[in-house]
């Protein structure tokens, strides 16, 4: 028969499990942020393709207006838009770059 593990080894195992779980959740969240930034870039390209980018460069508050309209009329799409905007805000979207962001996390 093997002796039961002492309390110290059990605490060490629980700590290692928690560390791995944290890494897994962090990795999952980092992946979600990258995906949301890619979606943000797609919508910025759509705005540029439609010819509306000059208006958005002069009036960046139009992004907030679009988000509000989407939340009011198409709630799930509005939430996705808001999540994309929050993820992109960490990468500092600028008008001179057509509000495109780097999808990688630095």
Jmol script that loads the backbone (N, CA, C; Angstrom):
load data "model"
ATOM      1  N   UNK A   1       0.837  -1.177   0.000  1.00  0.00           N
ATOM      2  CA  UNK A   1       0.000   0.000   0.000  1.00  0.00           C
ATOM      3  C   UNK A   1       0.880   1.237   0.000  1.00  0.00           C
ATOM      4  N   UNK A   2       0.428   2.221  -0.738  1.00  0.00           N
ATOM      5  CA  UNK A   2       1.181   3.471  -0.741  1.00  0.00           C
ATOM      6  C   UNK A   2       0.668   4.363   0.365  1.00  0.00           C
ATOM      7  N   UNK A   3       1.560   5.060   1.014  1.00  0.00           N
ATOM      8  CA  UNK A   3       1.115   5.947   2.084  1.00  0.00           C
ATOM      9  C   UNK A   3       0.371   7.151   1.502  1.00  0.00           C
ATOM     10  N   UNK A   4      -0.560   7.698   2.261  1.00  0.00           N
ATOM     11  CA  UNK A   4      -1.284   8.881   1.771  1.00  0.00           C
ATOM     12  C   UNK A   4      -0.323  10.067   1.654  1.00  0.00           C
ATOM     13  N   UNK A   5      -0.538  10.934   0.674  1.00  0.00           N
ATOM     14  CA  UNK A   5       0.364  12.082   0.531  1.00  0.00           C
ATOM     15  C   UNK A   5       0.233  13.011   1.727  1.00  0.00           C
ATOM     16  N   UNK A   6       1.350  13.607   2.085  1.00  0.00           N
ATOM     17  CA  UNK A   6       1.287  14.563   3.187  1.00  0.00           C
ATOM     18  C   UNK A   6       0.628  15.849   2.704  1.00  0.00           C
ATOM     19  N   UNK A   7       0.283  16.708   3.636  1.00  0.00           N
ATOM     20  CA  UNK A   7      -0.446  17.933   3.312  1.00  0.00           C
ATOM     21  C   UNK A   7       0.354  18.856   2.400  1.00  0.00           C
ATOM     22  N   UNK A   8       1.679  18.845   2.544  1.00  0.00           N
ATOM     23  CA  UNK A   8       2.508  19.738   1.745  1.00  0.00           C
ATOM     24  C   UNK A   8       2.434  19.383   0.266  1.00  0.00           C
ATOM     25  N   UNK A   9       2.480  18.101  -0.092  1.00  0.00           N
ATOM     26  CA  UNK A   9       2.427  17.718  -1.499  1.00  0.00           C
ATOM     27  C   UNK A   9       1.043  17.986  -2.082  1.00  0.00           C
ATOM     28  N   UNK A  10      -0.009  17.841  -1.292  1.00  0.00           N
ATOM     29  CA  UNK A  10      -1.359  18.134  -1.776  1.00  0.00           C
ATOM     30  C   UNK A  10      -1.515  19.626  -2.052  1.00  0.00           C
ATOM     31  N   UNK A  11      -0.967  20.459  -1.194  1.00  0.00           N
ATOM     32  CA  UNK A  11      -1.030  21.907  -1.408  1.00  0.00           C
ATOM     33  C   UNK A  11      -0.240  22.294  -2.650  1.00  0.00           C
ATOM     34  N   UNK A  12       0.909  21.640  -2.858  1.00  0.00           N
ATOM     35  CA  UNK A  12       1.706  21.934  -4.038  1.00  0.00           C
ATOM     36  C   UNK A  12       0.952  21.545  -5.306  1.00  0.00           C
ATOM     37  N   UNK A  13       0.271  20.417  -5.299  1.00  0.00           N
ATOM     38  CA  UNK A  13      -0.511  19.983  -6.459  1.00  0.00           C
ATOM     39  C   UNK A  13      -1.666  20.922  -6.745  1.00  0.00           C
ATOM     40  N   UNK A  14      -2.333  21.392  -5.690  1.00  0.00           N
ATOM     41  CA  UNK A  14      -3.439  22.330  -5.873  1.00  0.00           C
ATOM     42  C   UNK A  14      -2.927  23.650  -6.444  1.00  0.00           C
ATOM     43  N   UNK A  15      -1.761  24.074  -5.987  1.00  0.00           N
ATOM     44  CA  UNK A  15      -1.163  25.313  -6.493  1.00  0.00           C
ATOM     45  C   UNK A  15      -0.800  25.163  -7.972  1.00  0.00           C
ATOM     46  N   UNK A  16      -0.231  24.024  -8.335  1.00  0.00           N
ATOM     47  CA  UNK A  16       0.132  23.785  -9.732  1.00  0.00           C
ATOM     48  C   UNK A  16      -1.123  23.727 -10.610  1.00  0.00           C
ATOM     49  N   UNK A  17      -2.168  23.098 -10.124  1.00  0.00           N
ATOM     50  CA  UNK A  17      -3.420  23.023 -10.888  1.00  0.00           C
ATOM     51  C   UNK A  17      -4.013  24.417 -11.086  1.00  0.00           C
ATOM     52  N   UNK A  18      -3.991  25.224 -10.040  1.00  0.00           N
ATOM     53  CA  UNK A  18      -4.517  26.587 -10.142  1.00  0.00           C
ATOM     54  C   UNK A  18      -3.690  27.406 -11.140  1.00  0.00           C
ATOM     55  N   UNK A  19      -2.379  27.229 -11.108  1.00  0.00           N
ATOM     56  CA  UNK A  19      -1.504  27.953 -12.030  1.00  0.00           C
ATOM     57  C   UNK A  19      -1.827  27.573 -13.477  1.00  0.00           C
ATOM     58  N   UNK A  20      -2.027  26.306 -13.735  1.00  0.00           N
ATOM     59  CA  UNK A  20      -2.364  25.861 -15.092  1.00  0.00           C
ATOM     60  C   UNK A  20      -3.747  26.354 -15.511  1.00  0.00           C
ATOM     61  N   UNK A  21      -4.686  26.338 -14.574  1.00  0.00           N
ATOM     62  CA  UNK A  21      -6.023  26.805 -14.900  1.00  0.00           C
ATOM     63  C   UNK A  21      -5.990  28.296 -15.222  1.00  0.00           C
ATOM     64  N   UNK A  22      -5.213  29.048 -14.466  1.00  0.00           N
ATOM     65  CA  UNK A  22      -5.073  30.473 -14.749  1.00  0.00           C
ATOM     66  C   UNK A  22      -4.459  30.692 -16.117  1.00  0.00           C
ATOM     67  N   UNK A  23      -3.460  29.922 -16.443  1.00  0.00           N
ATOM     68  CA  UNK A  23      -2.830  30.038 -17.753  1.00  0.00           C
ATOM     69  C   UNK A  23      -3.830  29.701 -18.847  1.00  0.00           C
ATOM     70  N   UNK A  24      -4.641  28.693 -18.632  1.00  0.00           N
ATOM     71  CA  UNK A  24      -5.637  28.325 -19.626  1.00  0.00           C
ATOM     72  C   UNK A  24      -6.683  29.403 -19.830  1.00  0.00           C
ATOM     73  N   UNK A  25      -7.181  29.973 -18.756  1.00  0.00           N
ATOM     74  CA  UNK A  25      -8.180  31.033 -18.861  1.00  0.00           C
ATOM     75  C   UNK A  25      -7.554  32.265 -19.487  1.00  0.00           C
ATOM     76  N   UNK A  26      -6.342  32.591 -19.087  1.00  0.00           N
ATOM     77  CA  UNK A  26      -5.659  33.744 -19.656  1.00  0.00           C
ATOM     78  C   UNK A  26      -5.426  33.538 -21.148  1.00  0.00           C
ATOM     79  N   UNK A  27      -5.013  32.360 -21.516  1.00  0.00           N
ATOM     80  CA  UNK A  27      -4.817  32.070 -22.929  1.00  0.00           C
ATOM     81  C   UNK A  27      -6.108  32.182 -23.714  1.00  0.00           C
ATOM     82  N   UNK A  28      -7.191  31.708 -23.129  1.00  0.00           N
ATOM     83  CA  UNK A  28      -8.482  31.798 -23.789  1.00  0.00           C
ATOM     84  C   UNK A  28      -8.901  33.257 -23.963  1.00  0.00           C
ATOM     85  N   UNK A  29      -8.724  34.061 -22.939  1.00  0.00           N
ATOM     86  CA  UNK A  29      -9.093  35.470 -23.025  1.00  0.00           C
ATOM     87  C   UNK A  29      -8.212  36.224 -24.013  1.00  0.00           C
ATOM     88  N   UNK A  30      -6.927  35.911 -24.039  1.00  0.00           N
ATOM     89  CA  UNK A  30      -6.029  36.564 -24.989  1.00  0.00           C
ATOM     90  C   UNK A  30      -6.433  36.211 -26.423  1.00  0.00           C
ATOM     91  N   UNK A  31      -6.821  34.976 -26.654  1.00  0.00           N
ATOM     92  CA  UNK A  31      -7.292  34.572 -27.970  1.00  0.00           C
ATOM     93  C   UNK A  31      -8.571  35.299 -28.366  1.00  0.00           C
ATOM     94  N   UNK A  32      -9.471  35.493 -27.403  1.00  0.00           N
ATOM     95  CA  UNK A  32     -10.714  36.209 -27.690  1.00  0.00           C
ATOM     96  C   UNK A  32     -10.436  37.665 -28.053  1.00  0.00           C
ATOM     97  N   UNK A  33      -9.489  38.292 -27.362  1.00  0.00           N
ATOM     98  CA  UNK A  33      -9.143  39.680 -27.669  1.00  0.00           C
ATOM     99  C   UNK A  33      -8.575  39.787 -29.080  1.00  0.00           C
ATOM    100  N   UNK A  34      -7.733  38.846 -29.456  1.00  0.00           N
ATOM    101  CA  UNK A  34      -7.168  38.871 -30.807  1.00  0.00           C
ATOM    102  C   UNK A  34      -8.271  38.704 -31.850  1.00  0.00           C
ATOM    103  N   UNK A  35      -9.201  37.785 -31.614  1.00  0.00           N
ATOM    104  CA  UNK A  35     -10.309  37.587 -32.542  1.00  0.00           C
ATOM    105  C   UNK A  35     -11.172  38.844 -32.651  1.00  0.00           C
ATOM    106  N   UNK A  36     -11.448  39.492 -31.532  1.00  0.00           N
ATOM    107  CA  UNK A  36     -12.260  40.710 -31.554  1.00  0.00           C
ATOM    108  C   UNK A  36     -11.546  41.840 -32.291  1.00  0.00           C
ATOM    109  N   UNK A  37     -10.217  41.912 -32.158  1.00  0.00           N
ATOM    110  CA  UNK A  37      -9.468  42.938 -32.905  1.00  0.00           C
ATOM    111  C   UNK A  37      -9.504  42.669 -34.402  1.00  0.00           C
ATOM    112  N   UNK A  38      -9.482  41.405 -34.786  1.00  0.00           N
ATOM    113  CA  UNK A  38      -9.599  41.066 -36.206  1.00  0.00           C
ATOM    114  C   UNK A  38     -10.973  41.494 -36.728  1.00  0.00           C
ATOM    115  N   UNK A  39     -12.024  41.251 -35.947  1.00  0.00           N
ATOM    116  CA  UNK A  39     -13.364  41.681 -36.347  1.00  0.00           C
ATOM    117  C   UNK A  39     -13.451  43.206 -36.443  1.00  0.00           C
ATOM    118  N   UNK A  40     -12.793  43.913 -35.524  1.00  0.00           N
ATOM    119  CA  UNK A  40     -12.759  45.377 -35.574  1.00  0.00           C
ATOM    120  C   UNK A  40     -12.104  45.838 -36.880  1.00  0.00           C
ATOM    121  N   UNK A  41     -11.003  45.199 -37.260  1.00  0.00           N
ATOM    122  CA  UNK A  41     -10.327  45.562 -38.500  1.00  0.00           C
ATOM    123  C   UNK A  41     -11.218  45.292 -39.713  1.00  0.00           C
ATOM    124  N   UNK A  42     -11.997  44.217 -39.661  1.00  0.00           N
ATOM    125  CA  UNK A  42     -12.918  43.928 -40.769  1.00  0.00           C
ATOM    126  C   UNK A  42     -13.979  45.017 -40.909  1.00  0.00           C
ATOM    127  N   UNK A  43     -14.506  45.488 -39.777  1.00  0.00           N
ATOM    128  CA  UNK A  43     -15.520  46.538 -39.885  1.00  0.00           C
ATOM    129  C   UNK A  43     -14.890  47.854 -40.313  1.00  0.00           C
ATOM    130  N   UNK A  44     -13.641  48.121 -39.928  1.00  0.00           N
ATOM    131  CA  UNK A  44     -12.959  49.328 -40.397  1.00  0.00           C
ATOM    132  C   UNK A  44     -12.707  49.246 -41.903  1.00  0.00           C
ATOM    133  N   UNK A  45     -12.368  48.066 -42.398  1.00  0.00           N
ATOM    134  CA  UNK A  45     -12.192  47.897 -43.844  1.00  0.00           C
ATOM    135  C   UNK A  45     -13.512  48.065 -44.587  1.00  0.00           C
ATOM    136  N   UNK A  46     -14.610  47.601 -43.983  1.00  0.00           N
ATOM    137  CA  UNK A  46     -15.923  47.769 -44.587  1.00  0.00           C
ATOM    138  C   UNK A  46     -16.287  49.248 -44.683  1.00  0.00           C
ATOM    139  N   UNK A  47     -15.984  50.004 -43.648  1.00  0.00           N
ATOM    140  CA  UNK A  47     -16.252  51.444 -43.669  1.00  0.00           C
ATOM    141  C   UNK A  47     -15.393  52.124 -44.735  1.00  0.00           C
ATOM    142  N   UNK A  48     -14.138  51.715 -44.832  1.00  0.00           N
ATOM    143  CA  UNK A  48     -13.261  52.291 -45.854  1.00  0.00           C
ATOM    144  C   UNK A  48     -13.760  51.922 -47.249  1.00  0.00           C
ATOM    145  N   UNK A  49     -14.171  50.667 -47.445  1.00  0.00           N
ATOM    146  CA  UNK A  49     -14.663  50.197 -48.735  1.00  0.00           C
ATOM    147  C   UNK A  49     -15.933  50.938 -49.152  1.00  0.00           C
ATOM    148  N   UNK A  50     -16.806  51.252 -48.176  1.00  0.00           N
ATOM    149  CA  UNK A  50     -18.067  51.936 -48.485  1.00  0.00           C
ATOM    150  C   UNK A  50     -17.869  53.417 -48.786  1.00  0.00           C
ATOM    151  N   UNK A  51     -16.670  53.945 -48.534  1.00  0.00           N
ATOM    152  CA  UNK A  51     -16.397  55.355 -48.815  1.00  0.00           C
ATOM    153  C   UNK A  51     -16.750  56.289 -47.676  1.00  0.00           C
ATOM    154  N   UNK A  52     -17.105  55.746 -46.510  1.00  0.00           N
ATOM    155  CA  UNK A  52     -17.485  56.572 -45.366  1.00  0.00           C
ATOM    156  C   UNK A  52     -16.323  56.917 -44.434  1.00  0.00           C
ATOM    157  N   UNK A  53     -15.128  56.410 -44.721  1.00  0.00           N
ATOM    158  CA  UNK A  53     -14.005  56.632 -43.820  1.00  0.00           C
ATOM    159  C   UNK A  53     -13.674  58.113 -43.619  1.00  0.00           C
ATOM    160  N   UNK A  54     -13.759  58.977 -44.653  1.00  0.00           N
ATOM    161  CA  UNK A  54     -13.483  60.395 -44.381  1.00  0.00           C
ATOM    162  C   UNK A  54     -14.409  60.992 -43.318  1.00  0.00           C
ATOM    163  N   UNK A  55     -15.670  60.594 -43.312  1.00  0.00           N
ATOM    164  CA  UNK A  55     -16.601  61.086 -42.288  1.00  0.00           C
ATOM    165  C   UNK A  55     -16.211  60.571 -40.907  1.00  0.00           C
ATOM    166  N   UNK A  56     -15.768  59.318 -40.831  1.00  0.00           N
ATOM    167  CA  UNK A  56     -15.372  58.751 -39.545  1.00  0.00           C
ATOM    168  C   UNK A  56     -14.059  59.358 -39.055  1.00  0.00           C
ATOM    169  N   UNK A  57     -13.179  59.742 -39.974  1.00  0.00           N
ATOM    170  CA  UNK A  57     -11.937  60.397 -39.555  1.00  0.00           C
ATOM    171  C   UNK A  57     -12.217  61.753 -38.954  1.00  0.00           C
ATOM    172  N   UNK A  58     -13.183  62.479 -39.508  1.00  0.00           N
ATOM    173  CA  UNK A  58     -13.515  63.807 -38.993  1.00  0.00           C
ATOM    174  C   UNK A  58     -14.362  63.739 -37.731  1.00  0.00           C
ATOM    175  N   UNK A  59     -15.166  62.692 -37.607  1.00  0.00           N
ATOM    176  CA  UNK A  59     -16.090  62.565 -36.475  1.00  0.00           C
ATOM    177  C   UNK A  59     -15.994  61.162 -35.871  1.00  0.00           C
ATOM    178  N   UNK A  60     -14.987  60.907 -35.041  1.00  0.00           N
ATOM    179  CA  UNK A  60     -14.837  59.559 -34.468  1.00  0.00           C
ATOM    180  C   UNK A  60     -16.007  59.136 -33.572  1.00  0.00           C
ATOM    181  N   UNK A  61     -16.816  60.090 -33.113  1.00  0.00           N
ATOM    182  CA  UNK A  61     -17.964  59.742 -32.281  1.00  0.00           C
ATOM    183  C   UNK A  61     -19.003  58.952 -33.060  1.00  0.00           C
ATOM    184  N   UNK A  62     -18.881  58.897 -34.398  1.00  0.00           N
ATOM    185  CA  UNK A  62     -19.808  58.091 -35.189  1.00  0.00           C
ATOM    186  C   UNK A  62     -19.712  56.607 -34.837  1.00  0.00           C
ATOM    187  N   UNK A  63     -18.516  56.174 -34.380  1.00  0.00           N
ATOM    188  CA  UNK A  63     -18.381  54.781 -33.934  1.00  0.00           C
ATOM    189  C   UNK A  63     -19.306  54.507 -32.744  1.00  0.00           C
ATOM    190  N   UNK A  64     -19.376  55.455 -31.813  1.00  0.00           N
ATOM    191  CA  UNK A  64     -20.261  55.297 -30.655  1.00  0.00           C
ATOM    192  C   UNK A  64     -21.722  55.318 -31.090  1.00  0.00           C
ATOM    193  N   UNK A  65     -22.044  56.148 -32.061  1.00  0.00           N
ATOM    194  CA  UNK A  65     -23.413  56.217 -32.560  1.00  0.00           C
ATOM    195  C   UNK A  65     -23.831  54.895 -33.203  1.00  0.00           C
ATOM    196  N   UNK A  66     -22.933  54.319 -33.992  1.00  0.00           N
ATOM    197  CA  UNK A  66     -23.228  53.012 -34.604  1.00  0.00           C
ATOM    198  C   UNK A  66     -23.441  51.964 -33.511  1.00  0.00           C
ATOM    199  N   UNK A  67     -22.588  51.972 -32.500  1.00  0.00           N
ATOM    200  CA  UNK A  67     -22.739  51.021 -31.399  1.00  0.00           C
ATOM    201  C   UNK A  67     -24.061  51.179 -30.684  1.00  0.00           C
ATOM    202  N   UNK A  68     -24.460  52.409 -30.430  1.00  0.00           N
ATOM    203  CA  UNK A  68     -25.729  52.661 -29.752  1.00  0.00           C
ATOM    204  C   UNK A  68     -26.911  52.187 -30.598  1.00  0.00           C
ATOM    205  N   UNK A  69     -26.879  52.494 -31.890  1.00  0.00           N
ATOM    206  CA  UNK A  69     -27.961  52.059 -32.783  1.00  0.00           C
ATOM    207  C   UNK A  69     -28.035  50.533 -32.828  1.00  0.00           C
ATOM    208  N   UNK A  70     -26.881  49.877 -32.897  1.00  0.00           N
ATOM    209  CA  UNK A  70     -26.884  48.418 -32.926  1.00  0.00           C
ATOM    210  C   UNK A  70     -27.405  47.827 -31.619  1.00  0.00           C
ATOM    211  N   UNK A  71     -27.029  48.398 -30.496  1.00  0.00           N
ATOM    212  CA  UNK A  71     -27.513  47.886 -29.205  1.00  0.00           C
ATOM    213  C   UNK A  71     -29.025  48.044 -29.103  1.00  0.00           C
ATOM    214  N   UNK A  72     -29.550  49.161 -29.590  1.00  0.00           N
ATOM    215  CA  UNK A  72     -30.993  49.406 -29.484  1.00  0.00           C
ATOM    216  C   UNK A  72     -31.789  48.492 -30.421  1.00  0.00           C
ATOM    217  N   UNK A  73     -31.312  48.323 -31.659  1.00  0.00           N
ATOM    218  CA  UNK A  73     -32.131  47.612 -32.640  1.00  0.00           C
ATOM    219  C   UNK A  73     -31.748  46.148 -32.842  1.00  0.00           C
ATOM    220  N   UNK A  74     -30.472  45.832 -32.750  1.00  0.00           N
ATOM    221  CA  UNK A  74     -30.007  44.443 -32.930  1.00  0.00           C
ATOM    222  C   UNK A  74     -29.072  44.138 -31.756  1.00  0.00           C
ATOM    223  N   UNK A  75     -29.645  43.807 -30.624  1.00  0.00           N
ATOM    224  CA  UNK A  75     -28.894  43.722 -29.370  1.00  0.00           C
ATOM    225  C   UNK A  75     -27.666  42.801 -29.437  1.00  0.00           C
ATOM    226  N   UNK A  76     -27.770  41.561 -29.924  1.00  0.00           N
ATOM    227  CA  UNK A  76     -26.565  40.710 -29.948  1.00  0.00           C
ATOM    228  C   UNK A  76     -25.448  41.290 -30.810  1.00  0.00           C
ATOM    229  N   UNK A  77     -25.806  41.858 -31.946  1.00  0.00           N
ATOM    230  CA  UNK A  77     -24.803  42.481 -32.808  1.00  0.00           C
ATOM    231  C   UNK A  77     -24.200  43.714 -32.139  1.00  0.00           C
ATOM    232  N   UNK A  78     -25.014  44.443 -31.390  1.00  0.00           N
ATOM    233  CA  UNK A  78     -24.520  45.600 -30.646  1.00  0.00           C
ATOM    234  C   UNK A  78     -23.532  45.199 -29.561  1.00  0.00           C
ATOM    235  N   UNK A  79     -23.810  44.083 -28.889  1.00  0.00           N
ATOM    236  CA  UNK A  79     -22.864  43.601 -27.874  1.00  0.00           C
ATOM    237  C   UNK A  79     -21.550  43.164 -28.505  1.00  0.00           C
ATOM    238  N   UNK A  80     -21.624  42.502 -29.643  1.00  0.00           N
ATOM    239  CA  UNK A  80     -20.412  42.100 -30.349  1.00  0.00           C
ATOM    240  C   UNK A  80     -19.614  43.328 -30.788  1.00  0.00           C
ATOM    241  N   UNK A  81     -20.311  44.329 -31.291  1.00  0.00           N
ATOM    242  CA  UNK A  81     -19.645  45.571 -31.708  1.00  0.00           C
ATOM    243  C   UNK A  81     -18.968  46.245 -30.516  1.00  0.00           C
ATOM    244  N   UNK A  82     -19.661  46.291 -29.381  1.00  0.00           N
ATOM    245  CA  UNK A  82     -19.082  46.907 -28.186  1.00  0.00           C
ATOM    246  C   UNK A  82     -17.861  46.133 -27.705  1.00  0.00           C
ATOM    247  N   UNK A  83     -17.915  44.807 -27.753  1.00  0.00           N
ATOM    248  CA  UNK A  83     -16.761  43.996 -27.352  1.00  0.00           C
ATOM    249  C   UNK A  83     -15.582  44.231 -28.294  1.00  0.00           C
ATOM    250  N   UNK A  84     -15.868  44.332 -29.591  1.00  0.00           N
ATOM    251  CA  UNK A  84     -14.800  44.613 -30.562  1.00  0.00           C
ATOM    252  C   UNK A  84     -14.181  45.975 -30.301  1.00  0.00           C
ATOM    253  N   UNK A  85     -15.012  46.955 -30.002  1.00  0.00           N
ATOM    254  CA  UNK A  85     -14.504  48.302 -29.734  1.00  0.00           C
ATOM    255  C   UNK A  85     -13.643  48.321 -28.471  1.00  0.00           C
ATOM    256  N   UNK A  86     -14.061  47.595 -27.439  1.00  0.00           N
ATOM    257  CA  UNK A  86     -13.256  47.538 -26.209  1.00  0.00           C
ATOM    258  C   UNK A  86     -11.921  46.851 -26.453  1.00  0.00           C
ATOM    259  N   UNK A  87     -11.943  45.770 -27.224  1.00  0.00           N
ATOM    260  CA  UNK A  87     -10.700  45.065 -27.514  1.00  0.00           C
ATOM    261  C   UNK A  87      -9.766  45.923 -28.356  1.00  0.00           C
ATOM    262  N   UNK A  88     -10.326  46.652 -29.317  1.00  0.00           N
ATOM    263  CA  UNK A  88      -9.500  47.494 -30.186  1.00  0.00           C
ATOM    264  C   UNK A  88      -8.990  48.725 -29.448  1.00  0.00           C
ATOM    265  N   UNK A  89      -9.718  49.180 -28.453  1.00  0.00           N
ATOM    266  CA  UNK A  89      -9.284  50.393 -27.745  1.00  0.00           C
ATOM    267  C   UNK A  89      -7.957  50.182 -27.027  1.00  0.00           C
ATOM    268  N   UNK A  90      -7.640  48.957 -26.677  1.00  0.00           N
ATOM    269  CA  UNK A  90      -6.359  48.676 -26.049  1.00  0.00           C
ATOM    270  C   UNK A  90      -5.190  48.774 -27.002  1.00  0.00           C
ATOM    271  N   UNK A  91      -5.462  48.782 -28.310  1.00  0.00           N
ATOM    272  CA  UNK A  91      -4.404  48.861 -29.321  1.00  0.00           C
ATOM    273  C   UNK A  91      -4.309  50.259 -29.932  1.00  0.00           C
ATOM    274  N   UNK A  92      -5.041  51.226 -29.387  1.00  0.00           N
ATOM    275  CA  UNK A  92      -4.972  52.625 -29.796  1.00  0.00           C
ATOM    276  C   UNK A  92      -5.266  52.825 -31.277  1.00  0.00           C
ATOM    277  N   UNK A  93      -6.536  52.631 -31.702  1.00  0.00           N
ATOM    278  CA  UNK A  93      -6.873  52.885 -33.101  1.00  0.00           C
ATOM    279  C   UNK A  93      -6.778  54.374 -33.415  1.00  0.00           C
ATOM    280  N   UNK A  94      -6.154  54.717 -34.523  1.00  0.00           N
ATOM    281  CA  UNK A  94      -5.957  56.118 -34.892  1.00  0.00           C
ATOM    282  C   UNK A  94      -6.572  56.393 -36.259  1.00  0.00           C
ATOM    283  N   UNK A  95      -7.018  57.631 -36.427  1.00  0.00           N
ATOM    284  CA  UNK A  95      -7.645  58.026 -37.686  1.00  0.00           C
ATOM    285  C   UNK A  95      -6.669  57.950 -38.845  1.00  0.00           C
ATOM    286  N   UNK A  96      -5.398  58.284 -38.606  1.00  0.00           N
ATOM    287  CA  UNK A  96      -4.439  58.265 -39.715  1.00  0.00           C
ATOM    288  C   UNK A  96      -4.153  56.859 -40.220  1.00  0.00           C
ATOM    289  N   UNK A  97      -4.522  55.834 -39.440  1.00  0.00           N
ATOM    290  CA  UNK A  97      -4.370  54.441 -39.870  1.00  0.00           C
ATOM    291  C   UNK A  97      -5.720  53.821 -40.226  1.00  0.00           C
ATOM    292  N   UNK A  98      -6.710  54.660 -40.501  1.00  0.00           N
ATOM    293  CA  UNK A  98      -8.080  54.201 -40.803  1.00  0.00           C
ATOM    294  C   UNK A  98      -8.656  53.352 -39.678  1.00  0.00           C
ATOM    295  N   UNK A  99      -8.268  53.651 -38.451  1.00  0.00           N
ATOM    296  CA  UNK A  99      -8.757  52.969 -37.247  1.00  0.00           C
ATOM    297  C   UNK A  99      -8.446  51.487 -37.234  1.00  0.00           C
ATOM    298  N   UNK A 100      -7.485  51.055 -38.024  1.00  0.00           N
ATOM    299  CA  UNK A 100      -7.038  49.658 -38.012  1.00  0.00           C
ATOM    300  C   UNK A 100      -6.083  49.468 -36.830  1.00  0.00           C
ATOM    301  N   UNK A 101      -6.099  48.297 -36.237  1.00  0.00           N
ATOM    302  CA  UNK A 101      -5.224  47.988 -35.097  1.00  0.00           C
ATOM    303  C   UNK A 101      -4.460  46.711 -35.399  1.00  0.00           C
ATOM    304  N   UNK A 102      -3.335  46.544 -34.691  1.00  0.00           N
ATOM    305  CA  UNK A 102      -2.607  45.294 -34.796  1.00  0.00           C
ATOM    306  C   UNK A 102      -3.322  44.251 -33.954  1.00  0.00           C
ATOM    307  N   UNK A 103      -3.653  43.093 -34.523  1.00  0.00           N
ATOM    308  CA  UNK A 103      -4.406  42.108 -33.749  1.00  0.00           C
ATOM    309  C   UNK A 103      -3.574  41.401 -32.679  1.00  0.00           C
ATOM    310  N   UNK A 104      -2.253  41.497 -32.748  1.00  0.00           N
ATOM    311  CA  UNK A 104      -1.430  40.791 -31.769  1.00  0.00           C
ATOM    312  C   UNK A 104      -1.392  41.544 -30.457  1.00  0.00           C
ATOM    313  N   UNK A 105      -1.131  40.811 -29.392  1.00  0.00           N
ATOM    314  CA  UNK A 105      -0.982  41.404 -28.074  1.00  0.00           C
ATOM    315  C   UNK A 105       0.506  41.567 -27.786  1.00  0.00           C
ATOM    316  N   UNK A 106       0.924  42.773 -27.515  1.00  0.00           N
ATOM    317  CA  UNK A 106       2.342  43.028 -27.257  1.00  0.00           C
ATOM    318  C   UNK A 106       2.637  43.055 -25.783  1.00  0.00           C
TER     319      UNK A 106
END
end "model"
wireframe off; spacefill off
backbone 0.3
color backbone group
